[in-house]
């Protein structure tokens, strides 16, 4: 349906109001007079001349009934009316073909004889304009009816339906039917409401998904926190009740308590960072960061854990110009999660290879281990919150399943991205990139 502007519709309506009565009037005039001329035509002028001459040359017969009958016949044939008066305006003769017709005076003249006023003659012709005006008024009413019908159907009705739709949206009902209209402004409003409802539907769906995710995370974290808490409480109760009755036993109990407290600290830190990146408006405290130095710092912090399993962390290539702009704390947190994930899922005596180099306007870093790698399901879901593979990536390794999720969100907040894959030589491969910092010399 082709759309038009309200301004164009208004102009067309005005033209219809002006033209339709005129068309009706001209048509009625043409049907009545058989002519498009709105004045006295030549035939009527000739008839007036003949009738005037006939009356003027028969002054002495004005009162003669026979002559009057003859005059009536002529007037009837010509569809004219005549009124003959004396010099004192007394009626001598009057005739109109039909009483119900409206007549208008077409010609009036006085009869003089020897300088004296003998009488006055008035010749009338039918007045078709009365009927023509009625027809024109009918055309005007029809124009208003057409415009009213079109306006109600294509403007008022759609506006009423859109008003109802907006009220439904305000009440939370987004499944609304919007009307179509050839009026462009209404179509634009319709498009705006449709975009608004689609956006609200998407927002509500995302809100529902976030709420479900939030509840799931709270339940899962509560479960994961409960396990080390119960263990910690049990070992502390053992110490308090004297179950650990030897120095070696006490040292073992204290080591377990220390391990469980560290696990609790890691869980809480993961939960806090995840919540900050997901629900709060995280403000990055950006500074110039040397990414290779940040990687080395993370490697140093995880080396003790790696040495416990005889895992070697090898830095293949670190570029000298891998400078980025970012929040050093959050970036270190993200890198620690990646390396911690690699150390925990690399088998005994395995290796971890780390690279960092500049590629165009990006700084790229990779973490590759010699473990089993990712399954096809893990590749698609490894960044989902709380997701852990059933085989090697499970709760026994510690953590709440938020490490990779946090790392990816931190990297994306810095304008980059993080992806996972399996290396061609085996093992998992995590690759990330962040825009390089361009220093102005």
N, C-alpha and C positions, 0 to 999 in steps of 0.2 A: 504494500500500500504506500503510495507516494505521499509524503508529508508536506504540509504547507505551514507557513508562519501565521500566527494570529493576526498580524497586521495585514497580510494578504487576504485572509478570510474576511476581515472587516471591510476592506476595500471592495471585495467581490460582493459582500452583502449590501453595501451602499449602492453599488451599481445595479444590483438586482432590484432594490427598492425603487431606484430612479427609473429603470428601464421597463420593468414588467407592467406597471400601470400605463406607461406611454404606449407600449405594444398593444395592450388591451384597448386603449382609447383609439389608436390608429386603426386597429382591426375593426372595431365597432363602426367607426366613421366610414371605412371603406365598404363595409357591408350595407350601411344605411344609404350612403350617397353614391355608391359605385364610383367614387372618385377619391383621389388622394389630396385634392384641393380643399383647403379649409375655408376658402372664401366663396363668393357667389360665382358659379361657373357660367360659361357662355350660354348654355341651354336655359338656365334659370333667368339670365338677363333677357333673353329673347322672349321667354314666357311672360316676364314682368312687363315688357314693352307691349306685347300683344294685348295683355289684359288691361293695361292702362289705356291703350288706344281704344279698346272695345268699350270701356266704361266712359271715357271722355267724349266719345262720339255719339253716345246714346244718353245724353243728359235728360232729354225729354221722356225717356222710357224708364227712368230710375224707379218710378212707382208702378210701372206696368207689371202685373203678375206674370204675364207670359214671358216678358223679357227677363224678369228675375229668375224664372225657371230655367231659361236658356243660360243665364249667368251661372246658376248653380251647377248646371251640367258641365260647363267649361271649368269651373273651379274644382269640381269633383275630379275631373279628368287630370287636371294639373296639380292636384293635391295642394290647393291654396285656399286661403281664407281672405275674405273681403269685408270691410265695414265702410258704408257710405253714410255720411252725416250731412245735415244741412249746415247753412252758414251759422246757425245758432246751436250747432252740435246736437241736433235732434237726429235720432237714428232713422234712416230711410231703409237701409238694407244691411243685413249682417248674415254671414254664412261661414261656417267652418266645417270641413269635410267630416271630421270625427271629434266628438266631444272629449274623448279621453286623451287626445294628442295635445302636446304642448306646442303652441305656435308662437313665433316671434315676429315682430313687425319688420318687414323687409323693405318696404317703400311707403312713403306718404307724400301726397301732393294735394294741392288745392285747385279747384275748378273756378276759373274766372270767365265772366262773359260781360262784354261791354264795360269792363273795368269794375264790375261788381262781383263779389264773392258769392258763388252759387252753392258750393259745398266742399266737403273734404273727403278724400278717399284714402283708405289705408289698406294696403295689401300685406297679407301675412303668409309666411311659409312655415312648414313644420320645423320645430326646434329639436334636432336630433341630439343636441349636446347634453340634454338632460339624461337620456339613456346612456350616452357615451361616458358621461361622468360617473354614472353608476357602475358601468363596466370597468372604468379605470379604477374606481375605488375597490371593486372586487379584485382587480389585479394587485392593488396595494395590499389588501388583506392576504391574498395568496402569497405574495412575496414575504410578508411577515411570518406567515405560517411555515413556509419552506425554511426560512432562516431560523425560526424558532425550533423547528424539528431537527435541522442539522446541528444547531448549537447544543440542543439537549442531548442528542445522540453522541456527538463527537467531542463535546467540551464538558457540559455539565455532568453527564453520567460518568465519564471517566474520572472527573475530579471527585465526585462523590465516592466512587469505588476506591480511588487512591487515598482519600481521607479515611475511609473505613480500614484500608490496608495499613495505613500508618498507625491507627489506633490499635490494630491487632498486633503490629510489631512492638508497640509500646507496652502491650500486655504480655509480651513474650512469645506470641504466636508468629513464627517466622515463615510458616507454610501458607503464604498468601497468594491469591490470584490477582494479577494486575491487568487492567484493561488495555486494549490497543486503541490508538486514535491516530487519524491522519494529521492532527495538529502537532507541529514539530516541537513546540514548547512542552506539550504534555508528554510526548515521546521521550524528550530529554529528562523530564522529571521521573517518568516511568523507569528509564534506564538508571537514573541515580538511586531510586528506591530499590531496584533489583540488585545493584551493586552493593548497596548498604545491607540488604538482607543476606546476600551471599557472604559478605564480610562478617556479619554477625553470626551466621551459621558456622563459618570457619572458626571464628573466635570462641564460640561456645563449645564447639567440638574439641578445640585445642585445650580449653579450660577443663573440660571433662577428662581429657586424656592426662593433663597435668595433675589434676586432682587424684585420679586413679594411680598415677605414678607416685605422687607424694605419699598416698596411703600405703602403697606397696613398699616404698623405700623405708617409711617409718617402721612398718611391721618387720621388714627384713633386717634393718639395722638393730631394732630392739632384740630380735632373735640372736643376731651375731654378737651383740654386746653382752647378752645374758650368759653365753657359754664361757668366755674368759672370766666374767665376774664370778660365776659359780665356782670355777676352778680356783680363782684367786682366794675367794672366801674359804674354800675347803682347805687349801694349803695354809692359810693364815690361822684357821681354827686348829689345824694340826700343830702348828708352832705354839699356839697359845695353850693348848691342852697337853703339850709335852710329848706328842706322838713322835716328833723328831727328836729322839733322845741321844743322838750322837752328833758330833761336829760335822761328819760327812753328810748325814741325813739333813741336818739343819741347812747346810750349804746348798744341798740339792733343792730343798724346799724354797730357799730364798731365791735361787736361780729361776725356778719355775714362776715364782711370784713376780720377779723382775720381768721375765719374758711375757707373762700375761698382762702386766701393767703396760709394757711397751706395745703389745697388741691392742689394748684398749685405747692408748694414745693415738695409734695409727688409725683405728676405726673412727674415733671422734674427729681427728684432723681431716680424714676423707669426707666425712659427713659435712663438716663445716665448710670445706672448700667447695664441695658439690652444691650445697645450698647457696653459697655466695655467688657461684657462677650461674646458677639456674634461676633463682628467685629474686635476688637483689640486683640493683643497678650497680654493677661492679665498676668502680672507677679505677682505671689503670694508672699507676704511678710510674709513668714512662721516664726512663733514662736510657743512655747509651749502654748497651749490653754487649760484651764480648762473648758470643755464644760458645766458642771452644773452651774458654776459661770456665764458663758455667758447666759445661759437660765434664771437664776435669774435676771440678768441685764435687759434682754428683758421683763421679766414679770413685773418688777418694772416700766419700761417705759410705759407699756400698761395697768397697773392697773387702772389709772384714767379713761380711756375709758371704761374699763370693769365695773367699779363701776357705771358709768352713766346708764348702763343697768342692774345693779344688777347681773352681771355675776361673778361667783366665779372661780378663777384659782387655781387648786389644784395640788400640786406636790406630786404624789404618792410615787415615789422612785427615789432618786438621788444617784448614786454610788459615792464612794470616789476616784476611780481610773480611772475616765473617762477623761483621758488626750489625746489630739490629737495634731498633728502638722498642723498649718494652718494659714491663714490670718484672724486675729481676726476681722478686720473691715468688710470684706466680709461675714464672718460667722455670725457676729451679724446682718448684713443686711438681710441675708437669714432667720435667726431665727425670726427676727422682722416681716418679711413678713408672715411667717407661723402663728405666734401668732396673728398678725393683721387680717389675713384671718379668723382665728378661732373666734376672738372676734366679727368681723363684721357679721358673719353668724351664730352666736349662739343666740337663742331667749332670750327674757327678762327673767331674773332669772335663766338662764341656767348655765351649768358648763363646764369647760375645764380641762381635766386631762393631765398632762405632766409627762413623765417618761424619765429617762436617766440612762443607765446601760451598763456595759461592757459584751460583748458576744464573748468569744474567743479573737481573735485579732482585734475585731471591737468594736467601741462605738456606741450603738444604742440609738436613741431618738424617742419618739412618742408624737404626739399631737392629743388628742381625744376630740371632742365636743359633745354636746347633741342636735345639730341641726337636720335638716332633712336628712343630709347625702348627698352623691353624687348620681345623677341619673346614669343609665348605660352609657349614652352618655358622661356625665361629667367625669366619671372614665377614659375613653379613651382619652379625649381631654383637661382635666383640665390643663395640662402643656403646651398646645399650646399657643403661644404668642397671647395676646389680647382676648383669649377665656373667656367668662363669661356666666354662665347659664342664661337661660331666666327667671327663677323663682326668686330665692333668690340672686344669684350671678350676679348682673347687675350693671349698672353705678350709680344707686342710692346709693349704698354703698360706692362709692368713688373708686379711683384707676383707672388704665388704663388696668387692666387685665394682668399685667406682673409680679406680685408678686411671684406666684408659679413657673413661668418659670424661673425667676431669682434665686429663692431658689434652684431649681433642678440643674441649671447649676453651681452654686457655689459649691454645694455639690459634683457634679461630677468632678469639677476641683480639688477637694481635694481627689479624688480617691474613693468616695463613691457613693451613689445613694439615690433617694427619690421616694417613691411610695405612692399611695393613695388607700383607700378602705373604706368600711363601717363597722363599728364595729358591732359585733354580738348583742350588746345590744342597737343598734341604734346610729345615729350620724356618723359624718365623722371621719376617722382615717388616719392620715398622719404619715408615718414611714420612718425614714432615718437612714443611718449608714455611718460612716467615719472610716478609719483605725486608730487603736489605736496607740499612741506614745509609742514606746519601749525605755525606758531610760536605758542606759548602766551604771550600777553601778560601 
